[in-house]
């Protein structure tokens, strides 16, 4: 039950970011500081939730990049050499839709 609640929250954060960036290009994204901050915040929240998932659950679902999401959270929160907006955009445009599919399957 606990994992399902966390998965639902993760899915909500991911969907928000996708919705915020719908129809955007990298240029329009990177030039909109409010959008960047909103997306980075939601991505950090998504990564933080990975820490709360039970280890047994995460190890049985390797299709979800748990460690990578938490690693992105660390980079964002600790600002290791600044946040790479190209990487953030690639995650948003390429990885988040796939992540949503995986999380949706886990929540059913």
C-alpha positions as CSV (number, residue, x, y, z in Angstrom):
1,X,0.0,0.0,0.0
2,X,2.7,2.5,1.0
3,X,4.6,1.9,-2.3
4,X,1.4,2.4,-4.3
5,X,0.9,5.8,-2.7
6,X,4.5,6.8,-3.4
7,X,4.1,5.6,-7.0
8,X,1.0,7.7,-7.4
9,X,2.8,10.8,-6.1
10,X,5.7,10.1,-8.5
11,X,3.4,9.8,-11.4
12,X,1.7,13.1,-10.5
13,X,5.1,14.9,-10.4
14,X,6.2,13.4,-13.7
15,X,2.8,14.3,-15.4
16,X,3.0,17.9,-14.2
17,X,6.4,18.3,-15.8
18,X,5.2,16.8,-19.1
19,X,2.1,19.0,-19.0
20,X,4.2,22.1,-18.3
21,X,6.5,21.4,-21.3
22,X,3.9,20.3,-23.8
23,X,4.5,22.1,-27.1
24,X,7.8,23.6,-25.8
25,X,11.2,23.5,-27.5
26,X,14.5,23.4,-25.7
27,X,14.9,27.1,-26.5
28,X,11.6,28.1,-25.1
29,X,12.1,25.9,-22.0
30,X,15.6,27.1,-21.3
31,X,14.6,30.8,-21.7
32,X,11.7,30.6,-19.3
33,X,13.2,30.7,-15.8
34,X,9.8,30.0,-14.1
35,X,9.2,26.9,-16.2
36,X,12.8,25.7,-15.6
37,X,12.4,26.2,-11.8
38,X,9.0,24.4,-11.8
39,X,10.3,21.5,-13.7
40,X,13.5,21.2,-11.7
41,X,11.5,21.3,-8.5
42,X,9.1,18.6,-9.6
43,X,12.0,16.4,-10.8
44,X,13.7,16.8,-7.4
45,X,10.5,15.8,-5.6
46,X,10.3,12.8,-7.9
47,X,13.8,11.8,-7.0
48,X,13.2,12.3,-3.3
49,X,10.3,9.9,-3.4
50,X,12.6,7.2,-4.8
51,X,14.3,7.1,-1.4
52,X,11.0,6.1,0.2
53,X,10.3,3.1,-2.0
54,X,10.9,-0.3,-0.3
55,X,14.2,-1.9,-1.4
56,X,12.5,-5.2,-2.2
57,X,9.9,-3.4,-4.4
58,X,12.5,-1.3,-6.3
59,X,14.7,-4.3,-6.9
60,X,11.8,-6.3,-8.4
61,X,11.1,-3.4,-10.8
62,X,14.4,-2.6,-12.5
63,X,12.5,-1.0,-15.4
64,X,12.2,2.1,-13.3
65,X,15.5,4.0,-13.0
66,X,15.3,4.5,-9.2
67,X,19.0,5.2,-8.7
68,X,19.2,7.6,-11.6
69,X,16.2,9.6,-10.4
70,X,17.6,9.9,-7.0
71,X,21.0,10.8,-8.5
72,X,19.3,13.6,-10.5
73,X,17.7,14.8,-7.3
74,X,21.1,15.0,-5.6
75,X,22.5,17.0,-8.5
76,X,19.7,19.4,-8.4
77,X,19.6,19.9,-4.6
78,X,23.3,20.1,-4.1
79,X,23.9,22.0,-7.4
80,X,26.9,19.9,-8.4
81,X,28.5,22.2,-11.0
82,X,25.2,23.7,-11.8
83,X,22.1,22.1,-13.2
84,X,22.7,20.9,-16.8
85,X,19.6,22.2,-18.7
86,X,20.3,20.1,-21.7
87,X,20.2,17.0,-19.5
88,X,17.1,18.1,-17.8
89,X,15.4,18.8,-21.2
90,X,16.5,15.3,-22.5
91,X,15.0,13.7,-19.4
92,X,11.8,15.7,-19.8
93,X,11.4,15.1,-23.5
94,X,12.7,11.5,-23.8
95,X,12.6,9.7,-20.4
96,X,9.6,11.1,-18.5
97,X,7.0,9.8,-21.0
98,X,8.5,6.3,-20.7
99,X,8.7,6.6,-16.9
100,X,5.0,7.5,-16.8
101,X,4.1,4.3,-18.6
102,X,6.2,2.3,-16.2
103,X,4.8,4.0,-13.1
104,X,1.3,3.7,-14.4
105,X,1.7,-0.1,-14.8
106,X,3.0,-0.3,-11.3
107,X,0.1,1.6,-9.9
108,X,-2.6,-0.7,-11.4
